[in-house]
Amino acid sequence: MALRTATKLEDFRDLALLVWRESRGESFDGQLAVAHSVMNRVARPSWWGSDLRAVIWKKWQYSSLTDPNDPQLHLQPKLPDPSWLSALGAVHDVLYGGADNPIPGADSYYDISMDKAGKPPNWIASARFVKQVGRLKFYDVDHDHEAAALVAAGRDFDQELREFLSGSVGTGPNT
């Protein structure tokens, strides 16, 4: 799937720029996680886009690329910056090297500095927490990971999602 998704040099460059801006200073695993979260969106087309570039450049999804008030908006990496080389390596490994996904199903994340400021994003209320990697908390917003697991277990995902969103988890016949 990844090889068909990144068909242009621009795809690779844009994903590397996103990873560099969003997770510069994180561990290599943190950079892999950011790249995988983008690829998780590409694998599950939705309002955020249906191909790599559409997902990357969707307004307000990655502030370092689209928010006019983000201080990183105009930062450009320079060689031999080790964090740029690491971002390039992470993107290569995700797109072509088959790097394991440390955050299965996660399609969204935020920096824990938002917690410290008392302003975690509203969207986490209905999302499934997947894992924290460094200073980034990863979530499954579209619940696709749960859907696959429930279908494999012979359970009704749509019904369980409705129960989850209504706050009545654990009261249905399938619990």
Backbone bond lengths (Angstrom), bond angles and torsions (degrees), N, CA, C in turn:
res aa  C-N    CA-C-N  psi(-1)  N-CA   C-N-CA  omega(-1)  CA-C   N-CA-C  phi
1 M - - - 1.434 - - 1.526 111.14 -
2 A 1.323 118.62 -45.58 1.459 121.56 -177.23 1.525 111.90 -61.59
3 L 1.328 117.84 -39.68 1.461 120.01 -179.35 1.519 111.71 -63.12
4 R 1.319 117.97 -38.01 1.457 120.59 178.13 1.520 111.04 -73.48
5 T 1.319 117.48 -25.88 1.454 121.45 -175.97 1.524 111.57 -76.08
6 A 1.306 118.11 -44.87 1.464 121.75 -178.84 1.522 108.48 -96.47
7 T 1.310 115.21 84.34 1.451 119.66 -175.17 1.516 112.89 -96.18
8 K 1.312 117.70 -10.83 1.454 121.02 -177.38 1.522 110.33 -126.27
9 L 1.292 115.16 154.09 1.459 120.70 175.38 1.531 110.03 -58.77
10 E 1.337 116.49 -34.61 1.463 120.19 179.31 1.533 111.70 -62.44
11 D 1.344 116.50 -35.91 1.464 120.18 177.80 1.528 109.85 -60.17
12 F 1.316 115.22 -48.71 1.462 120.95 -179.14 1.528 110.13 -61.47
13 R 1.332 116.28 -48.07 1.467 121.36 -178.65 1.530 111.17 -61.26
14 D 1.338 117.05 -45.16 1.457 120.17 -177.80 1.530 111.50 -65.17
15 L 1.323 117.52 -41.54 1.458 120.00 178.21 1.529 110.00 -66.26
16 A 1.316 117.79 -40.22 1.471 120.80 177.91 1.531 110.50 -63.68
17 L 1.326 117.38 -40.39 1.469 120.68 177.81 1.526 110.09 -63.11
18 L 1.327 117.08 -44.18 1.463 120.92 177.74 1.531 110.35 -59.90
19 V 1.324 116.56 -48.86 1.468 120.16 -179.52 1.527 110.29 -61.15
20 W 1.312 117.16 -42.84 1.472 120.67 -179.60 1.523 111.24 -63.22
21 R 1.333 116.69 -48.23 1.461 119.10 -178.39 1.522 112.47 -68.91
22 E 1.323 116.97 -40.17 1.464 120.94 -174.21 1.532 112.93 -80.50
23 S 1.332 117.63 -28.09 1.470 118.12 -173.64 1.526 113.32 -133.39
24 R 1.304 116.16 22.13 1.462 119.84 174.73 1.520 108.25 -60.34
25 G 1.304 117.06 131.46 1.451 121.45 -177.25 1.523 113.14 93.89
26 E 1.322 116.98 -10.14 1.460 120.78 175.27 1.525 109.21 -84.02
27 S 1.307 115.49 167.44 1.458 120.73 174.70 1.527 109.36 -68.37
28 F 1.317 116.03 168.15 1.462 120.52 176.13 1.528 109.88 -58.83
29 D 1.343 117.79 -39.09 1.468 121.09 176.87 1.528 111.10 -61.61
30 G 1.310 117.69 -37.63 1.460 121.29 176.63 1.516 111.42 -63.92
31 Q 1.325 116.07 -40.19 1.465 119.88 177.94 1.530 110.83 -68.61
32 L 1.329 117.03 -39.78 1.470 120.26 175.18 1.523 110.30 -60.00
33 A 1.324 116.15 -42.58 1.464 120.22 -178.68 1.522 111.66 -62.43
34 V 1.329 117.82 -41.85 1.465 120.52 177.75 1.529 109.85 -62.67
35 A 1.323 117.14 -47.27 1.467 120.23 179.55 1.527 110.80 -61.63
36 H 1.327 117.77 -42.07 1.468 120.71 178.96 1.525 111.67 -64.99
37 S 1.332 117.68 -36.46 1.468 119.06 179.90 1.529 110.55 -64.18
38 V 1.324 116.63 -36.04 1.471 120.23 175.78 1.520 109.45 -66.51
39 M 1.324 116.92 -45.36 1.468 120.53 -179.54 1.530 111.27 -65.68
40 N 1.344 117.78 -31.06 1.458 120.34 174.97 1.526 110.51 -63.03
41 R 1.330 116.90 -35.65 1.471 119.98 175.76 1.525 110.77 -68.32
42 V 1.309 116.00 -42.77 1.470 119.63 -179.60 1.529 110.05 -61.99
43 A 1.317 116.27 -38.43 1.463 120.87 -178.87 1.524 112.04 -68.97
44 R 1.309 116.62 -20.38 1.475 121.77 -178.42 1.530 108.31 -127.59
45 P 1.341 117.75 74.63 1.467 120.51 -177.50 1.532 111.58 -53.72
46 S 1.319 114.26 138.51 1.456 121.12 -178.77 1.520 107.66 -157.58
47 W 1.317 116.40 -155.47 1.456 121.22 -179.65 1.523 111.98 -59.12
48 W 1.318 117.53 -20.08 1.464 120.62 -177.21 1.516 112.85 -84.47
49 G 1.329 118.75 -4.13 1.463 122.16 176.72 1.513 111.73 125.69
50 S 1.320 114.62 170.56 1.469 119.49 -176.12 1.520 113.38 -123.99
51 D 1.313 117.32 -0.20 1.458 119.87 174.32 1.528 108.34 -142.57
52 L 1.301 115.71 171.07 1.459 120.92 -171.70 1.530 112.72 -56.96
53 R 1.313 117.71 -49.96 1.468 119.72 -177.12 1.525 111.85 -67.39
54 A 1.342 117.59 -37.25 1.467 119.73 178.08 1.528 110.55 -63.41
55 V 1.323 117.05 -42.15 1.468 121.23 178.93 1.530 109.89 -65.06
56 I 1.310 117.22 -47.00 1.467 121.32 -177.30 1.524 111.71 -61.31
57 W 1.310 118.07 -41.97 1.460 121.86 -173.22 1.527 114.15 -97.95
58 K 1.343 118.41 9.51 1.460 120.92 177.71 1.527 109.02 -60.70
59 K 1.316 115.90 124.78 1.467 122.02 -176.65 1.525 111.02 -52.72
60 W 1.324 115.91 132.55 1.445 126.70 174.52 1.528 114.77 71.27
61 Q 1.328 118.61 6.47 1.458 119.22 179.30 1.522 112.27 -87.17
62 Y 1.285 117.45 -39.06 1.467 122.18 177.39 1.525 106.26 -125.52
63 S 1.330 115.18 98.03 1.462 120.38 -170.69 1.523 112.42 -57.20
64 S 1.318 117.33 -33.33 1.466 119.37 -177.68 1.532 111.96 -67.16
65 L 1.320 117.27 -12.93 1.467 120.90 179.15 1.522 113.39 -109.40
66 T 1.336 118.57 -25.56 1.465 118.74 -171.84 1.525 115.76 -129.35
67 D 1.310 119.32 -12.91 1.458 120.85 -177.99 1.523 109.74 -85.42
68 P 1.331 117.84 116.04 1.468 119.48 -177.49 1.531 113.78 -62.40
69 N 1.335 117.33 -16.41 1.465 120.47 179.08 1.526 113.45 -96.68
70 D 1.315 117.15 -1.50 1.461 119.54 -179.03 1.534 109.34 -76.43
71 P 1.339 116.78 128.13 1.469 119.07 -178.05 1.531 113.95 -65.64
72 Q 1.326 117.79 -16.23 1.463 120.24 -179.72 1.532 113.01 -87.80
73 L 1.321 116.82 -8.08 1.463 121.42 -170.00 1.526 113.48 -50.62
74 H 1.295 117.65 -34.90 1.468 119.67 -176.39 1.527 113.82 -109.54
75 L 1.334 116.62 6.99 1.464 119.57 177.34 1.523 110.45 -71.39
76 Q 1.307 115.83 136.92 1.464 121.55 177.08 1.524 108.50 -126.22
77 P 1.320 116.79 135.07 1.473 119.48 179.20 1.525 110.84 -70.64
78 K 1.315 114.10 154.40 1.470 119.60 178.30 1.522 108.76 -133.54
79 L 1.298 115.58 139.93 1.462 119.94 173.61 1.517 107.81 -74.33
80 P 1.276 120.23 142.80 1.459 129.65 6.73 1.527 113.19 -99.73
81 D 1.333 119.21 40.05 1.459 123.30 -179.83 1.532 110.12 -51.94
82 P 1.346 118.23 116.08 1.468 120.76 -177.93 1.533 113.33 -59.23
83 S 1.341 117.30 -32.08 1.467 118.73 -179.98 1.536 111.03 -70.74
84 W 1.323 118.21 -30.50 1.468 121.63 175.48 1.527 109.62 -70.89
85 L 1.328 116.52 -43.75 1.468 119.84 178.25 1.525 110.64 -62.11
86 S 1.330 117.03 -38.07 1.456 120.94 177.73 1.531 111.07 -66.27
87 A 1.327 117.58 -42.00 1.468 121.45 177.86 1.532 110.32 -62.51
88 L 1.321 116.92 -42.76 1.470 120.32 177.08 1.526 110.69 -60.67
89 G 1.337 116.30 -42.35 1.456 120.47 179.07 1.519 112.19 -64.91
90 A 1.336 116.87 -41.71 1.471 120.47 178.98 1.519 111.00 -62.92
91 V 1.319 116.80 -44.62 1.470 120.45 179.77 1.519 110.28 -64.58
92 H 1.312 117.21 -42.76 1.465 120.02 177.25 1.521 110.63 -58.55
93 D 1.335 116.27 -47.06 1.464 119.94 -177.74 1.524 112.23 -64.57
94 V 1.328 117.12 -36.09 1.467 120.04 179.17 1.523 110.79 -72.52
95 L 1.330 117.21 -44.19 1.464 120.17 -176.03 1.525 113.68 -78.36
96 Y 1.333 117.08 -36.25 1.466 119.49 -171.12 1.521 114.36 -126.31
97 G 1.335 117.49 -19.50 1.447 119.62 -173.71 1.511 115.12 -98.64
98 G 1.330 116.85 -3.18 1.453 119.16 179.05 1.508 114.22 69.04
99 A 1.341 118.31 33.03 1.469 121.46 179.94 1.522 109.92 -59.91
100 D 1.327 116.62 135.24 1.458 121.08 177.17 1.518 110.18 -59.10
101 N 1.327 115.75 144.19 1.449 121.66 179.45 1.531 109.01 -87.77
102 P 1.343 117.57 112.03 1.469 119.56 -178.72 1.520 113.24 -77.35
103 I 1.343 117.63 -6.68 1.466 121.10 -175.97 1.534 109.89 -133.95
104 P 1.339 118.75 63.15 1.467 121.74 -175.24 1.527 112.56 -53.46
105 G 1.325 115.57 128.44 1.458 121.75 177.85 1.510 115.02 83.84
106 A 1.335 118.92 -15.77 1.462 120.42 -177.10 1.518 110.43 -71.48
107 D 1.317 115.52 130.15 1.454 121.12 179.31 1.523 111.84 -122.78
108 S 1.322 116.94 -0.16 1.460 121.36 -177.61 1.523 109.34 -146.63
109 Y 1.316 115.27 158.24 1.463 120.22 178.93 1.514 108.67 -158.56
110 Y 1.314 114.84 164.66 1.456 120.22 170.94 1.519 108.90 -149.57
111 D 1.311 115.34 161.17 1.453 123.46 -178.76 1.525 109.26 -83.70
112 I 1.333 117.05 135.94 1.465 120.85 -177.59 1.528 112.76 -63.49
113 S 1.327 118.87 -12.24 1.466 119.59 175.49 1.523 110.46 -60.16
114 M 1.335 117.15 -25.30 1.465 120.53 176.57 1.525 110.50 -67.75
115 D 1.335 117.60 -34.02 1.465 121.11 176.13 1.524 109.84 -64.45
116 K 1.322 115.13 -44.90 1.462 120.25 -177.95 1.521 111.45 -64.40
117 A 1.334 116.25 -30.23 1.459 120.71 177.58 1.532 110.89 -83.42
118 G 1.345 116.89 -2.97 1.455 121.04 -179.98 1.512 114.17 76.34
119 K 1.352 116.53 20.13 1.459 119.88 -176.36 1.525 112.65 -131.20
120 P 1.338 118.67 57.47 1.471 117.41 174.71 1.530 108.66 -64.13
121 P 1.307 117.73 150.78 1.465 119.83 -176.16 1.531 112.60 -64.26
122 N 1.324 115.88 147.04 1.466 121.88 -179.48 1.514 112.85 -63.04
123 W 1.337 117.53 -30.24 1.457 120.68 -173.91 1.528 112.90 -65.56
124 I 1.328 119.16 -15.21 1.470 119.54 -178.60 1.529 112.66 -70.92
125 A 1.329 117.41 -17.29 1.467 120.46 -176.69 1.527 112.29 -58.45
126 S 1.326 117.75 -36.33 1.473 119.96 -178.46 1.526 112.25 -109.71
127 A 1.315 116.71 11.09 1.460 120.42 -178.58 1.525 110.68 -100.17
128 R 1.327 115.62 156.63 1.464 121.44 176.71 1.525 108.70 -93.98
129 F 1.337 116.65 122.77 1.455 120.56 175.23 1.522 108.38 -67.14
130 V 1.329 116.80 131.84 1.459 121.09 -179.75 1.518 110.61 -103.38
131 K 1.344 116.13 -55.04 1.462 118.72 -174.59 1.519 109.20 -173.60
132 Q 1.319 115.85 150.95 1.455 120.61 170.07 1.520 108.02 -102.14
133 V 1.318 116.25 131.19 1.455 122.41 176.24 1.526 106.04 -124.89
134 G 1.316 116.33 110.77 1.459 119.92 -175.97 1.515 109.74 63.22
135 R 1.310 116.33 -127.44 1.465 120.36 -178.84 1.530 112.79 -94.66
136 L 1.334 117.05 8.48 1.461 121.10 -177.33 1.528 111.09 -108.77
137 K 1.335 116.52 131.43 1.464 123.02 175.71 1.534 107.55 -103.32
138 F 1.335 116.01 124.84 1.458 122.20 -176.20 1.522 110.52 -104.57
139 Y 1.337 115.12 139.71 1.458 122.80 -177.24 1.523 110.95 -134.27
140 D 1.325 114.42 153.42 1.462 122.74 172.22 1.522 106.41 -102.30
141 V 1.322 116.51 102.40 1.458 121.64 -176.71 1.522 111.59 -83.05
142 D 1.321 117.24 -39.40 1.471 119.19 -175.35 1.527 113.36 -89.12
143 H 1.317 117.42 0.76 1.473 123.56 174.53 1.527 113.54 59.43
144 D 1.319 117.69 25.61 1.466 119.54 -179.70 1.521 111.99 -70.25
145 H 1.322 117.84 -32.41 1.464 120.15 179.55 1.531 109.83 -65.45
146 E 1.329 115.15 -42.26 1.457 119.23 177.26 1.518 110.99 -65.14
147 A 1.326 116.51 -39.60 1.465 120.37 -178.76 1.516 110.47 -58.11
148 A 1.311 116.88 -47.45 1.468 120.32 -178.82 1.529 110.36 -63.16
149 A 1.321 117.46 -41.65 1.466 120.57 -179.38 1.525 111.34 -66.38
150 L 1.331 117.22 -41.26 1.462 120.33 -179.50 1.526 111.71 -68.55
151 V 1.328 116.04 -42.64 1.466 119.41 178.67 1.523 109.45 -61.93
152 A 1.329 117.03 -42.29 1.465 120.71 179.06 1.526 110.83 -62.40
153 A 1.334 116.93 -30.36 1.465 120.95 179.75 1.527 112.10 -88.74
154 G 1.353 116.66 2.99 1.455 120.61 178.45 1.518 113.54 75.81
155 R 1.348 117.54 25.09 1.460 121.23 -178.85 1.524 110.16 -107.62
156 D 1.317 117.32 161.91 1.463 124.12 -176.69 1.526 109.66 -89.93
157 F 1.329 116.26 102.67 1.461 120.62 -177.37 1.518 111.88 -63.32
158 D 1.340 117.79 -45.89 1.462 120.29 -176.92 1.530 111.15 -58.12
159 Q 1.333 116.97 -43.67 1.458 120.76 179.49 1.528 110.55 -64.57
160 E 1.316 117.50 -43.80 1.459 119.94 -178.62 1.525 111.40 -68.22
161 L 1.332 117.43 -34.19 1.460 119.98 176.36 1.527 110.18 -66.36
162 R 1.326 117.61 -42.97 1.462 120.16 177.23 1.535 110.08 -59.25
163 E 1.323 116.96 -42.64 1.458 120.73 178.89 1.528 110.75 -63.69
164 F 1.314 116.01 -42.75 1.462 120.16 179.64 1.526 110.70 -60.79
165 L 1.332 116.34 -48.20 1.455 120.52 -177.11 1.526 112.37 -68.32
166 S 1.337 116.96 -27.91 1.470 119.99 179.28 1.529 111.49 -86.10
167 G 1.323 117.11 -7.39 1.462 120.57 178.73 1.508 113.81 85.00
168 S 1.338 117.37 13.10 1.468 119.39 -178.71 1.505 112.22 -107.88
169 V 1.332 117.35 34.67 1.456 121.43 179.24 1.521 109.00 -62.47
170 G 1.336 115.07 137.72 1.449 119.83 176.42 1.512 114.10 90.26
171 T 1.344 116.77 2.78 1.459 118.20 -178.61 1.523 112.40 -108.58
172 G 1.329 116.54 -7.15 1.472 119.94 -176.88 1.512 112.53 -83.95
173 P 1.335 116.72 172.35 1.452 121.22 -177.73 1.524 114.17 -69.03
174 N 1.324 118.63 -18.40 1.458 121.48 -177.30 1.522 113.44 -93.36
175 T 1.321 118.33 8.38 1.470 119.53 -176.72 1.496 111.82 -93.73
